[in-house]
Amino acid sequence: MPGGTYEVAIRSIISVSTHEYVVDGVARVTEMNIETPGAIEVRFYYLEPIVSTSPIGIGQSTLDKIQELATEANGRVNPGDEPPWEKVVKNYPTTTHAHTVEYRLDSKDDVENLFNSAEQAFRLNQNTVIQVQ
C-alpha cells in the first residue's frame, strides 16, 4: 500500500464494505473498510475534489482556470508537496487517536480492486494478495 503494509487474518474479518460520501461539500470520497474484532480500524480511500460546474454567467473555462491556478499556487507555497486533496486526511484529535490506519489510494479503481479482493477472501475464506502502488 502507499505508505505502508496492511495484513489481516481471514478468520478475523467480520465485514468488508465500500461507500461514497461528500466531505464538507469540497471532496468526494470512495471508501473501503475491513472490520475486525480488534481495536484498530482500517480504511482505504480515494479522495477527489468536487468539480464545480459553471453557474449562469460564469464560463466553465474560467472555473477550470481558477482550479489550475489554485493547484499551481499550492505548488509554489509547498514545493514538491502533493495538493491537499491527495493526502490522507486526519482531524486532530478525532481520527488521530481513534486507532485508525488509513491509506489514500490513487484511483477509484484501486479501491474497487481492493474491495473485490477482500470480499473474495471474506466470502470464500481464501487467501488473496493485492498490491496497490
N, C-alpha and C positions, 0 to 999 in steps of 0.2 A: 504494500500500500504506500501511497505517497506519505512520507513522514513516519513510517513505522511498519510493524507487523501485527496482525491480529490472527489468533488461532483459538478455536473453541472445540471442545469435545462434543460430538454429535449428540451423545446421550444427555448433554446439558442444555440443548436448545429447547426452549419452551414454545417460542413462536418466531416467525420471521414476518416482517411487514414492510410495506412501502406506501408512501403517500406524498402528495404535493401540497404546499401551502405558500402563502404570501406573507412576508415579514415586513411590517411597517409600511406597506404599500410601495416598497422600493426594490424588493428582491423576491424571486420565485425560487422555492427550494423543493427539490425532488430528493426525498429522504428514504433510507432503508435502515431498518433496525433488526438486530438479533437479540432476542430476550433470553436470558439465562437466570438461574436462581441466585447467582452471585450478586455482590454489591456494585459491580462495575457495569455500567450501561455502555453499549457501543452504538454509534450512529455513523452512517456513511451518507454523504450528501453531495449533490451538485447544486451550486448556487449561481443564479444568473440574474443580472439586473432586469427589472421590468422595463421594457422598451416603451417609451411614451409614444403615443400616436398624436398626430397633429390636430390640435383644436382648430376650430374655424378661424381663419385669418392668419394662421402661422403655418408656414410651409414645413413639410416633413424634412426637407434638406436642412432647414435651419435647426431643427431639433437634433438631427444627426450630427451637425457641425458642433453644437453645444456639447454633446456627449463626447465627441472626438477631442475637443479642447479640454474637457474635464479630465479625460484619461491622460492626455499629454501633460496637463498641469500636475497631476499626481506623480508622473514620472520625473518631473523637474524637482518637485518637493522631496520626494523619496526615491532618488535614483536607484535603479535596479530592483525596486520593490514591485511586487505584483499589485494590481489595483485592489482596493479593499474587498470588492465582491468576489475575489478569487482566493480569499484566505478563510481558514477556519474561524468561525465567529463564536466568541465567548463573551458572556456577560458576567462580570465580576459582581458579587460572589456567587450568583445563582448557578451558572454552569461550571465555573472554575472549581467549586467544591462539591459538585453533585456526583462525583465519581463517574464522570462521563468521558469516554475515549471517543474522539471524533476524527473522521477522515473526510477531507474535502476532495471530491473526485473531479476530474477534468471534463466529464461529459455525462449527460443523462443516460447514454448507452452504457457507460461504466456502471452506473447504479443499477440499471436493469439487468446487466450481465451478472453482477454480484448477487442480486436478489434471486435470479434463476438458479445460480449455483447453490446458494444457501437453502433455497426452497427444495431443491432436489435432495440435498443432504438430509434435510429435516423430514421430508415425506418418505424417502426411500431408505433412510438410515444407512446411507452410503457416504464414504469419504469423498469430498470434492476439494479441488485446489484451484484457486483462481489468482492470477497476478494482475494487478492494476498498476500501470506505470504512472 
